[in-house]
Amino acid sequence: MKIKISHTTSYKYNLTVPKLIQCLKLYPSICENQEILEWKISSNFGKIIESHIDALGHRVQNIFINNLCGKLKITSEGIVNTKNLSGIVKGLNEKVNPICFLRETKLTEPCKKIKEILEQAGEIKDQIEFTHKLNLIVSNSIEYVSGSTTTSTSSTEALRQKKGVCQDFAHILISAARLSNLPARYVNGFLLEETKTGENTTHAWVEIFLKNLGWIAFDPSHKKCIDENYVRISVGFDFIDASAIKGVKTNYDGKEYLDTKLNIQNCQ
């Protein structure tokens, strides 16, 4: 499937920012599940500078801006040709051992309710069967409610309030998988849907590493593995680590307002 995407992140500042550095991981992943046909990244301020390809295969770029006043807009757009490989992520260019993704973070620390989810899932006799079952249990562990959590909400907090968005479903599944000694990581990308969920413009899902298969991508908020409707952008231990844009401001005491806009469509 050919998916056309235009995504803009806007930052508005009420005072002049003396120095701003933005680190970007906005290029779609290089793998067999997707092929980049067209892609460009632009900014209305500063110059985008190529930095490096990191150990997870991200193409990293930087923007350096001095004395920024007003609104900064960063846009990534293009066309990606995707394939349905039954959830198996193939052909990634990585140098990181999967066991690194057994490490917990503040957003994915296991709690009593995570242990209850694992009790419900039962013993791991077959990893494939277990992870599919685990994905469905997590899917039913909280209710999807747009705007019910923030980017700093942990899996424990989402389970406590029994509601969340795709980010929270992902953190819960990651926590449960890691507690089962299965490496798991957070994926940030785009999902072409027939209906709008009303959540943040990007979408979140999970990759779990299984013996003899490699990374398998599960979307607990949609109760399935990924298919040709998904475009993979970046991965990490959790939402914070996988963020496609990270910035540092120096000597700035003003406010920052964030807004995002997405246009995604099938262009077959």
Salt bridges, closest charged atoms under 4 A:
GLU50 OE2 - ARG59 NH2 2.69
ASP54 OD2 - HIS58 ND1 2.84
GLU77 OE2 - LYS40 NZ 3.80
GLU94 OE2 - ARG185 NH2 2.87
GLU104 OE1 - ARG178 NH1 3.90
GLU193 OE2 - HIS222 NE2 2.75
GLU199 OE2 - HIS203 ND1 3.42
GLU207 OE1 - ARG185 NE 2.87
GLU207 OE2 - ARG232 NE 2.72
ASP219 OD2 - HIS203 NE2 2.84
ASP219 OD2 - HIS222 ND1 3.13
ASP227 OD2 - LYS224 NZ 3.14
GLU256 OE2 - LYS249 NZ 3.18
